[in-house]
Amino acid sequence: MTHDQVRELVRRINPIPNPNELETVDVPVPVLERSMEMQVDERPVAQEDRGNRWRGPLIGIAAAAVVLVAGLIYVTTDRDPILAPAPNAIELPGEGQTLSAGAYFADTDGSSETTTRGTFVIEGTGWYSAGNGPVKEGMSIDSGVYVWLSVGELDRVWEAPCAGGTSAPAGSTAKALGDQFAAMPGFITREGLTPVSAFGHDGYHLVLEVPADCTASEQYNVWLSKNWGERYYQVEGQIVEYWFLDVENTTVMVEATRPPETGGSTVTELNSDLDAVLDTLVITP
Amino acid sequence: MAMDSQAGQRSRFETIWREHRLQVLAYCLRRVSGADAEDACAETFLVVWRRLDEIPPEPRTLLCIYGIARRVLSNQSRAFHRRGRLHERLTNLGVAPSSDPVDFVVQGAEGRKVAEAVGRLKPTDREIVRLDAWEYLTRDEIAEVVGMTRAAVDQRIHRAYKKLSRALTPLIDQIHSPPVAEKGGT
């Protein structure tokens, strides 16, 4: 079977083969800001002559749209950008301390003079503190089979971690910091630098894969935080997901380190546990 | 001046919204079910509004928005998995609704097998195949949406279609082969 034939088969299961068929659906108009609501006057005009192929699903979608259009104003403005951190969170204990289930916060710069923090909830067992976030091991840290969430402000970023060399001051905006990471040669880009809103703030998202011959040694440091030390990765194939966020007057990096994808059910479980923590993470200035 | 600038921003956003809203909604509806898709579509345009200065001009505008939508859906998926326990319990009771829009349109053994084979691809490979087959993007455009080099996209598409071909060839042969005559009898 040729690739063109395979593509044709995949095309046949396209749920929406023709986007123009959606013109009967009122696409929800986002409320852009509380003080400046957008009003789009040119709502799609329903056409008389339409095929019936998508009528069934469209009726369902349109019905949902009626509810959603009304509800979306509340949903988008209430949920974003203001999120509520878990109440009664306590500061992460020192490095290596076991974390029992509960709400914790990581001080992004380790200074009592500033208040920026990342608050999250730990469920289940097996987590311990890395100072700037929680860690859970499937095997040893050296094996790379672990998940690690770091929340912090960076001081320096290495320009070419896989080649050693020099570090530069960390970018002072989410974009500048993201650009530094995205430009690091050697790392495999899983998902390019993309603007996002995450954990209550605007910023950028990037996913890198750790390459071979760039691990397990301080000579391959990637970043440095004066409070949380230097960071290098352990094995080829580790997946590192970054969010670079503008949080009022500072830039916060959230780093989620995941194991190589070859580890089977342990990896799936660890990723699921990490995702559960990420779901609860809120950064507050 | 500030008012002019604000009006200009607003005008540009409205143009983008008018031009691309259906493609973005379709992109979302192809990947998640109706309500979640509409939510994701609105959230995507909210990010577009906030980052309007960084949205490239045509013809790259839609590619950039696809990239944003992809991230929004990924975040949404994470939240969905968090609700997984309830979904799991409902599944065990046989009442869990499908979250995959493909399930609603696929009919027949052939379609189901294709959907299953695509579903077994690695997430990034699956997305690249969908962008190729469903969004009709060129390889260069796919590279821009997923943030990879053109060479990496070429490699992944080749690998993914090869894998799909291996999985689907027996099925298609089976479906299109003539029925076997029954033995015996006169």
Interface residues (C-beta under 8 A of the other chain):
Chain A: M1 T2 H3 Q5 V6 R7 L9 V10 R11 R12 I13 N14 P15 I16 P19 N20 L22 E23 V25 V27 P28 V29 P30 L32 M36 M38 V40 E42 P57 G60 I61 A64 A65 L68 L72 V75 T76 D80 K175 T189 R190 E191 G192 L193 T194 P195 V196 S197 A198 D202 H205 L206 E261 S272 D275 A276 L278 D279
Chain B: Q6 R10 F13 E14 W17 R18 R21 L22 Q23 L25 A26 L29 R30 G34 A35 E38 D39 C41 A42 E43 F45 L46 V47 W49 R50 R51 E54 G67 I68 R70 R71 V72 N75 R78 A79 H81 R82 P101 V102 F104 V105 V106 E110 G111 V114 A115 V118 K122 T124 V129 R130 D132 A133 W134 V146 G147 M148 T149 A152 I157 H158 Y161 K162 L164 S165 L168 T169 I172
